[in-house]
Amino acid sequence: MESVEMCVKNTFVHVDIPEEIDIAPMRRSSSVPRSARLSLSGPKRSCSPSPSAEASTDTDVSEADRESSGSLPHSPAFGPAIAEAEPPRQRLNSRAKAWTPGAPGSACLAQRFAVVVASAAASIRKDCAGLVEVSQSEAGWSLILDVPKLQRDQALSTAQRALAVAAQATSGIHLIGSTANPFSMTPFGCSAMLGAADESAACWNSLVYGYCYRGAACRWQHPTAFSSVSIAVLGTKP
């Protein structure tokens, strides 16, 4: 092949081709480098480099770090990291009723009544020289004291005071009618009524006086559970 003389004029390259060399005319698009050709069939892409492309050149991340992280690096090869799908959220209803804490269960209330009676019995044993028995039946609780005859009245007063103090010290339990006269006299002693109520919304008239003049129209909470306590002083000891 014969040598071709070339000269550069301005910004164009002028090539003197001998007439005997037959070269087919070339399309202008074929002169574009292959790496710079744009695909007409694919989606349009921005020519400016993205931050992810710059971040993909970082070679400091080792394979162990990738495995420990549990996720693929954010690079064009792997694509952007896919966030975990959030669970569906229930829409709030502005007309829904306000939440209020439920009342304690019957088992919990029965346990609190038992605590009051046991605490009263322990206090009576400290102050009275006699036997103190505690029993429970379908009718309620019973405190049976056996003291000398001359100490019956004193033992009864001690038992009443011990029951009132034990009820006051137990959360949610009240001696009904504590401000008025909570004890009803019986042939062998007296009886009283314990009631359970939420102190934050309780009707204090029904608790401390034993009644509420508002009746069913009262907007406060009346006792939700009751337990009877009977105190009997035998006085069989000499």
C-alpha positions, 0 to 999 in steps of 0.5 A, spaced: 500 500 500 502 506 498 503 511 503 498 517 504 500 524 505 496 528 511 496 535 513 492 538 519 488 544 517 484 548 522 480 543 526 479 538 520 483 532 518 484 533 510 487 526 507 489 526 500 487 519 497 490 517 490 484 516 485 487 509 484 484 507 491 477 505 491 474 506 498 467 506 499 464 512 502 463 512 510 457 514 514 458 519 519 455 515 525 460 510 524 466 515 525 463 515 533 467 511 538 463 505 540 464 506 547 460 513 546 455 510 542 448 511 545 442 506 545 436 508 541 432 502 544 434 503 551 431 508 556 434 515 557 440 516 562 443 522 565 450 524 562 452 527 569 455 521 573 451 519 579 453 519 586 452 511 586 457 511 580 462 514 584 461 510 590 462 504 586 469 505 585 471 504 592 475 498 593 476 498 600 470 494 602 472 487 603 468 481 601 467 479 609 465 486 610 459 485 605 457 478 608 457 481 615 453 487 613 447 482 610 446 487 604 449 488 597 453 495 596 449 500 593 453 500 586 450 500 579 452 493 578 447 491 584 442 497 583 440 501 589 438 497 596 431 495 596 428 497 603 424 492 607 416 493 606 413 496 612 407 493 615 400 496 613 398 501 618 391 501 621 387 508 619 385 512 626 378 513 627 376 520 630 370 517 632 372 511 636 371 511 644 377 513 648 381 507 651 379 506 659 383 501 663 379 495 664 377 493 671 381 487 675 379 480 674 375 477 679 381 472 681 385 479 683 379 482 687 378 475 691 386 475 692 386 483 695 380 481 699 384 475 702 390 480 703 385 485 707 383 479 712 389 476 713 393 483 715 387 484 720 388 477 723 395 478 724 394 485 727 389 482 732 394 476 734 399 482 736 394 486 740 389 480 743 391 474 748 387 469 745 386 465 739 384 468 732 381 463 726 380 465 719 375 462 715 372 463 708 365 461 705 360 462 700 357 468 704 364 471 705 370 471 710 370 470 718 374 472 723 373 468 730 376 470 736 376 466 743 378 471 748 377 471 756 370 474 757 372 480 761 376 482 754 370 481 749 369 488 748 376 490 748 377 484 743 371 487 738 374 494 738 381 491 736 378 487 731 374 493 728 380 497 728 385 492 725 380 491 719 379 498 717 387 499 717 388 493 713 383 495 708 386 502 708 392 500 706 390 495 701 390 499 694 383 498 691 379 496 697 375 500 701 371 499 708 364 501 705 361 506 710 368 508 713 366 515 715 359 513 718 358 507 721 361 501 717 360 495 722 353 492 723 352 489 730 351 481 731 349 477 737 356 475 737 360 481 734 359 485 728 359 484 720 362 489 715 362 490 707 369 490 703 368 494 696 373 494 690 373 500 686 378 504 682 380 510 686 381 515 680 374 514 678 370 512 684 364 515 687 367 517 694 360 518 697 358 510 696 365 508 699 365 513 705 358 513 706 355 507 704 350 510 699 350 515 693 344 520 692 345 520 685 343 513 684 344 511 677 345 518 674 352 518 678 357 519 673 362 516 677 364 509 679 361 505 684 364 499 687 364 493 682 365 487 687 363 486 695 366 481 700 362 480 707 367 480 713 364 477 720 367 478 726 365 473 732 368 474 739 366 468 743 369 469 750 369 462 752 376 462 756 376 464 763 
